[in-house]
Amino acid sequence: ALRLSQNKEEFLWKKYSTDKSRTMAKIKIRQIKSQIGRLKNQKRTLEALGLRKMNQVVEHEATPQILGMIDKVKHLISVEET
């Protein structure tokens, strides 16, 4: 089981790493649609990403956790790599 978790971690680093120094790729996230009338979990996800206003831009590292949050609210945001 230990070997499997090491392979998974190595896979994720290779997939999202920009260089060999183990730094994650940076992404810019912009809220393009309102959170009014959305489900509570979607509102909380936007808040967890740091988005509170329309057209607000935040920058995060492309970790699997952040990418999962982005997937949940992809219809409300735009994403670009930096």
N, C-alpha and C positions, 0 to 999 in steps of 0.2 A: 504494500500500500504506500510505503514511503517513496518508492521509486516512481510510482504513478503521479504522485503529487509534485515531485520534482520535475517530471517531464511536462506537466501541465503548466507549472510556473514558468519554465523555460520557454514553452510555446508562446505563452502570453507576452513575455518580454520580447521575443523575436518578432511577433506579429505587430506590436504597437510601438516598438522602439525605433527612434530615428537614427541612432548611431550606436556604436558598440560600448559606449560608456554607461549604458543602462539608464539613460534619461528618457522619459516618456515624451511622446510627441505632444505638442501644445495644440489645442483647438479653441476657436472662438465660437461662442454660442450667442445668438441674438434672438430675443423674443419677438416674433412677427405677428402673433395673433393674441387676442385678449384671453385672460383666464376667466372672465366673467361667464358664468353658466357652465363651467367645466366641472368634472367630477372632483371630489375633495382630494383624492390621491394625486390627480394631475396638478392641482394647485400646490400641494405640498411638495411635489417633485420639482416644480419650477422654483419654489422658494429654496429648496435644498441646493439647487444649482446656482442660487444667488440672483435669480431673475425676479424682480418685483414690479417693473414698469415695462411698457411697450418700448421697443427699439433699444432696450438696454443690452449692452454687450458685456459678457464675462469671459474670462479665459481660464481654462482648466487643462490639466494633463489628461491624456487619453487613457485613463485607467479603465479596466473592465467595469468598475462600479459606475463611473461617470458615463460610459458608453451605454450601460443598461438604462440609466436614467434618461439619457437622450432618446433612446428607443421608445420609452413610454410616452414622451411628449413630442415626438418628431413632427406632428402636425401643427404644433404651436411655435416651433423654433426653426432657425436656419443655422447650419453648422459649416464652418470652414476651417481648414488646417492652416496653421501659421508656420 
